[in-house]
Amino acid sequence: MIEYDAIYVQLMKSLKEKMIHGEYRIGDKLDSERVMAAQYGINRMTVRNALKALEEEGYVKAYRGRGTFVARIPEEPSRKIEIGADSGAVISLSRGIRQRGYRSSRDVISFEKCPAEGEIREMFPYTSHVFVMLRLSKINDRPYAVQKTYIPAEVFWDADRYDFAEGSLYDYMDTKDRYPAEVESYLRIDLPPAEYAQLLDNPPDKKVFAVTYLAYDRQGLMIEYTLSYHLPQYTSFTYVTERKI
């Protein structure tokens, strides 16, 4: 009995590893019991028990007559989301998360229209008001990054009608023919504001990755100013530089 349990547990671990490393993604159909039994050299009952246990843990979902599908990716704290930034990169956090097999979601904490004053007025001199949005990004329902974004209200006049929890900022900008032509990013290690640390469930004295994003349209006008704070246990950054001749 002990040997039997060990075999099905080994199969569970093997399938989880395949999910973690991207061989299986959310929505993918697993091989049939017969195929897995032949592949691993074990009996079908062992496969069935492994799949049942995975379903109980919420990682797969079985549908009668259709098969078994991946429903959730196991968490692996050491696995990081890598964010690339070069001279032509337009960065989508949610897309990068999904490409690695995680479930991405966002909560819009606040969204308001405010006068463009002080530093914000200097960044957007052609508009009298800006929309200010605070969003919390999640990986498998756990906080990952918090972003405060400013966009010019006179350009994106109906932004308050868009669902930024489901749709991306740059997809919305594209509907106005203002998809960023250039994005600058500046990385530092810093303490997040207390409010953001609480949203991230991060100790107030623990530093995080703090990134500033500046996006420009084809005319060179700034159309986005974002302050983004990322938990370091989930994040790595790759910067590519070019030598100018």
Secondary structure, DSSP 8 states (H G I E B T S, - for coil): -HHHHHHHHHHHHHHHHHHHTTSS-TT-B---HHHHHHHHT--HHHHHHHHHHHHHTTSEEEETTTEEEE------TT--EEEEE-TT----HHHHHHHTT--EEEEEEEEEEEE--HHHHHH-TT-SEEEEEEEEEEETTEEEEEEEEEEETTTSTTGGGS-TTTS-HHHHHHHTT---SEEEEEEEEE---HHHHHHTT--TT--EEEEEEEEE-TTS-EEEEEEEEE-GGGEEEEE------
